[in-house]
Amino acid sequence: MKIALVQMDVQIGEPDVNFQKAEAFLEEAIREQPDLIILPEMWNTGYALEQADQLADVNGERTKQLFSSFARKHQVVLIAGSVLNKRSESDNITNTMYVFNRQGELLVDYDKIHLFRLMDEHNYLTAGDQLGLFDYDEDVKIGAMICYDLRFPQLSRTLVNKGAKVLINTAQWPSARVDHWRSLLIARAIENQSFMIAVNRTGTSRDTEFPGHSMVIDPLGRILLETNHEEDIYYADIDLELVDEVRQHIPVMTDQRLDVY
């Protein structure tokens, strides 16, 4: 599987600018013929939460239109990072990830379930109550997480117990905690014997620096890709057969004691 990781700078409160940039990155990424393209968290608006009611993508329609059409045209799986989303039926504002298959069909509509208090998400957003799990193909499931979700190992293990071989995290993780980011990503890969693919934003927003450091880690915890802080598209190839090989060699999933804990 060839993956394109779009590590972009996000202009806070400027959805038009960010949509134009995202579309340009998609057009550039597809030239390398990846199987999967991934964007970071909240790329449409950044953390302009106090303006969420005005800036949010209502029912994700703008996001869906762009990404569904692109996925169908180019026969590529798209993980549209996450966007600030307003659900018209409830007026809830959510941090939502959309995933589209090669036919442009919506596979995942995942609202971030762990809201990050340091960014005041709990004051503006409504948490999700469903998992983000989808079939990449008939043999491979992918489990999706958004940023702070990474700190909850129960979530990633639940996704793996439900069949995930690949874990995805899209984030706006700051430079101040980049050591946590790296350590947690490696730990999630090792403990779940899964590929861990993480796309972080870069740039500066309201005096907060974001380091990039998007990563691809294999089921043995080996770093296949770690980016720098530059805004760019990065590529990695992963061999999905390695997941089964590792799990057969050290049968953690078989040996876990769900009857006890």
Secondary structure, DSSP 4 states (H G I P E B T S, - for coil): -EEEEEE-B--TT-HHHHHHHHHHHHHHHGGG--SEEE--TTTTT-S-GGGHHHHSEETTHHHHHHHHHHHHHHT-EEE---EEEEETTTTEEEEEEEEE-TTS-EEEEEE-SS--GGGTHHHH-PPP-S-EEEEEETTEEEEEEEGGGGG-HHHHHHHHHTTEEEEEEEE---GGGHHHHHHHHHHHHHHHTSEEEEEE-EEEETTEEEE---EEE-TTS-EEEE--S--EEEEEE--THHHHHHHHHS-HHHH--TTT-
